[in-house]
């Protein structure tokens, strides 16, 4: 069983991963970190960082149920935020009923697929 890491230790691992240039999967394999957990850390970190930039830091993420309809178009756009230090790149999923989901561009496609399956 792996030891539980503090938030500061998780942030250090995120910084090490970003500096390494490796994919999340490769870094997690080398560092012996659970890939799904690591993806959650990165998402939480990016959300908190974006909140701090906007002056609205949040520590919790609220998730609302979403129904995906087969004939409903979903558009995907890419957006880069104004850099303060190292700019995270994002992509945005937009639904026909005016919902949107902004995720870091390095979000695991496997995790995203699982999320969309759960929300379907």
N, C-alpha and C positions, 0 to 999 in steps of 0.2 A: 504494500500500500504506500502510495506517495505521500510525502508530508504536505500539509496544507500551507500554502504560501501567503504571505501578507500582500496587501495591495501594492506596497512599495516594491516588493520583490517581483510581482507580476509586471509592474511598469518597467523595471530594469530589464526584464526578459523581453518585453516588447521593444524597447530601445535597442537591445542587442540584436534582435531579429531584424529590425529595420536597417541597422547599420551593416548587417551581414550580406544583404542582397539576395538571400535565399528566399524561396517560396515558404509560405507558412508550413506546408507539409514537410519540406526538407528540414527546416529549422526544428520543428517539433520532433522529427525522427532523431536528429543529431543531439538535441537537448533532452530527450526522453520526457517530452511534455505531451499530454493528451491534446490532440489536434482540435477537437471540438471545444474543449475548455479554453484553449489558447485563442481560438476564434472569438469566443465570447469575451475574453479579456480585452482583445483588440477592439471589438465593437464598443464595449463599455468605455474604454479609454478614449476612443475617437469621439463618442457622443459627449463625454464629459469635457474633452478639449474644445469641441465646437461650442458647447454651452458656455465655457469660460471666455471664449473669444467674443461671444455675443452678450456676455454679462449675465447669462441665465444658466449657470452651472446646475446640472441636475445629476443626482446620484441614482435615480431609479428610472427605468424605461417602462413605459406603459404600452401594452400590446392590446389592440382591439381586434375582435374577430373580423375576418375578411372572407367574403365568398367570391370565388373565382368562377365566372360563367364562361362556358366554351366559346360563345360568340362575342364576348366582350373583348375589344382590343386593349392591349396593354402596351404602352410605349416605354422605351428605355432611352434615357439620355445620359450623357456624361458631363460632369461639371467638376472643375477644379476650384477649390476655395482659395481666397487670397492668402498667400503664405505669411506666416509669422516666423517660423523657423524652417521646418521641413513640411512642405505642403502635402497633406493627404489628398488623394484623388478619390472622388465619389462617383457612383452612378445612381440614378434615380429611376425607380419603377413607378409609373403613373397609371392609375386605373381610370375607367370611364366614369366612375361616380365621384370624381374629384379627390381621390386618396393618392398619396404618394409615399414612397419608402426610399429613404436615402441611405445607401450603404457604401462602405469603403470599397474602392475598386479591387482591392486584394481579398475581398470576401471569398471564402471557399465556395466554388460552384457546387460542391457536394452539399455543404450546409445550406446554401440558398435553395437548392432543389428540395432538400428535406423540409425547409420552411414552407415553400410553396405547396408541397404535398400536404403538410399539416393544415395549411390554411384553406385548401381546396374543399 
